[in-house]
């Protein structure tokens, strides 16, 4: 009977799908402290190296499918992780719904120069608040409106079907996802962060909400 229970447990563990979310690692504009947003920038050598380390954190985990944004820094992060994991045949889908927040007029500007220009209080609101406007750009609420429907339609079903799904995206598109998954109130979003080098592993329910969460972390230093 004990052996039978063990077999059942192994089967259930195999069938249990998981959602793994990572933020792209350092790009050349991250290194310079520039607001990147929708602009397409490559990873630095450091970013490539740390992405491979992130892959090693979950090496031995089978990845059934993967998703990334249409931006090259997330695609390079995903590819580097899968290479480190020696999983070369994972099906990957790219979607602009997972792209970074559009920083509008601030795109390409040095973040710390913008802080001096608009003041620390305003700067923190631009960066962290749920629905605070950026000139000709997106609020986090707007990012949420494009990310969550894609998540529910494309990512949740394979996870519920027992697949392990890896998603590589961006600081704000991930913050929007985490707000939904963890049911974080609007007023608490300013405290929500997705660190560089973090690998977040969720078990989710039928609605895409958190059942459990595990965070693994690569030591990272990024000027962002």
Residue pairs with C-beta under 8 A, 6 or more apart in sequence:
14 162
15 162
16 162
16 203
17 158
17 159
17 160
17 161
17 162
17 163
17 164
17 165
17 203
17 204
18 61
18 159
18 164
18 165
18 201
18 202
18 203
19 155
19 159
19 165
19 167
19 181
19 201
19 202
19 203
19 204
20 58
20 61
20 63
20 164
20 165
20 166
20 167
20 199
20 200
20 201
20 202
21 167
21 169
21 174
21 177
21 178
21 194
21 199
21 200
21 202
22 54
22 77
22 78
22 81
22 166
22 167
22 168
22 169
22 198
22 199
22 200
23 77
23 168
23 169
23 170
23 171
23 174
23 194
23 195
23 196
23 198
24 43
24 47
24 51
24 71
24 73
24 74
24 76
24 77
24 168
24 169
24 170
25 43
25 46
25 47
25 48
25 50
25 51
25 54
25 73
25 77
25 196
25 197
25 220
25 222
26 43
26 44
26 46
26 47
26 50
26 196
26 220
26 222
26 224
27 36
27 41
27 42
27 43
27 44
27 47
27 73
28 41
28 42
28 43
28 44
29 35
29 36
29 39
29 41
29 108
30 36
30 41
30 44
30 47
30 222
30 223
30 224
31 44
31 46
31 222
31 223
32 110
32 223
33 110
33 111
33 112
33 223
33 224
34 108
34 109
34 110
34 111
35 103
35 106
35 107
35 108
35 109
35 110
35 111
35 114
36 73
36 100
36 103
36 107
36 108
37 100
37 101
37 102
37 103
37 104
37 106
37 107
37 137
38 71
38 99
38 100
38 102
38 103
38 107
39 107
39 108
40 71
40 72
40 73
41 72
41 73
42 72
42 73
42 76
43 51
43 73
43 76
43 77
43 80
47 73
47 76
47 77
48 76
48 80
50 196
50 197
50 218
50 220
51 76
51 77
51 80
51 81
51 84
52 80
52 81
52 83
52 84
53 84
53 197
53 218
54 77
54 80
54 81
54 84
54 197
54 199
54 218
55 80
55 81
55 82
55 83
55 84
55 85
56 84
56 85
57 199
57 216
57 217
57 218
58 81
58 85
58 199
58 201
58 216
59 84
59 85
59 86
60 85
61 85
61 164
62 87
62 164
63 82
63 85
63 87
63 90
63 164
63 165
63 166
64 90
64 91
64 158
64 163
64 164
64 165
65 90
65 91
65 92
65 93
65 158
65 163
65 165
65 166
66 78
66 82
66 90
66 91
66 92
66 93
66 165
66 166
66 167
66 168
67 92
67 93
67 94
67 95
67 98
67 154
67 155
67 165
67 166
67 167
67 168
67 169
68 74
68 75
68 77
68 78
68 92
68 93
68 94
68 98
68 167
68 168
68 169
69 75
69 94
69 95
69 96
69 98
69 99
69 100
69 168
69 169
69 170
69 173
70 94
70 95
70 96
70 98
70 99
71 99
71 100
71 170
73 170
74 98
74 168
74 169
74 170
75 94
75 168
77 168
78 92
78 166
78 168
81 166
81 168
82 88
82 90
82 166
90 166
93 154
95 150
95 154
97 146
97 147
97 149
97 150
98 147
98 150
98 167
98 169
98 170
98 173
99 170
99 173
100 169
100 170
100 171
100 172
100 173
101 137
101 138
101 140
101 142
101 143
101 170
101 171
101 172
101 173
102 134
102 137
102 138
103 134
103 137
103 138
104 134
104 135
104 136
104 137
104 138
105 134
105 135
105 136
105 137
106 114
106 126
106 134
106 135
106 137
107 137
111 123
111 224
114 123
114 126
115 123
118 126
124 190
125 132
126 132
126 134
128 189
128 190
128 191
129 139
129 140
129 189
129 190
130 139
130 140
130 141
130 186
130 187
130 189
130 190
131 139
131 140
131 141
131 186
132 139
132 140
133 139
140 172
140 175
140 176
140 189
143 172
143 173
143 175
143 176
144 176
144 179
144 180
147 173
147 176
147 177
147 180
148 176
148 177
148 180
151 177
151 180
151 208
152 208
155 165
155 167
155 208
156 204
156 207
156 208
158 165
159 165
159 204
160 204
160 206
167 177
169 177
171 193
171 194
171 224
174 194
175 189
175 192
175 193
175 194
178 184
178 192
178 194
178 200
179 189
179 192
180 208
180 209
181 202
181 204
181 208
181 209
181 210
182 209
182 210
182 213
183 209
183 210
184 192
194 200
195 217
195 220
196 220
196 222
196 224
197 217
197 218
197 219
197 220
198 215
198 216
198 217
198 218
199 215
199 216
199 217
199 218
200 213
200 214
200 215
201 213
201 214
201 215
201 216
202 210
202 211
202 212
202 213
203 210
203 211
203 212
203 213
204 210
204 211
205 211
